[in-house]
């Protein structure tokens, strides 16, 4: 009985090890390597590209996302919707 339990435990551990090995092999097989931009480009091109990325992603705090008319229209629509919902729940 004890031998049978030990055999099952060892078989289970062997199964886990085999699954782990197969999963690692598949991950290594289908892994997409990340490009090494700093090595594939010379220093000047890399610095110019990084500067362009930083300039394009930096937000200008003075630029409004919405104009004033659009904000007022949205506020009016929201107020009208809330008034309708309130009148429906009260009646």
MODELLER restraints for C-alpha pairs under 7 A, 6 or more apart:
rsr = mdl.restraints
at = mdl.atoms
rsr.add(forms.Gaussian(group=physical.xy_distance, feature=features.Distance(at['CA:38:A'], at['CA:46:A']), mean=6.22, stdev=0.5))
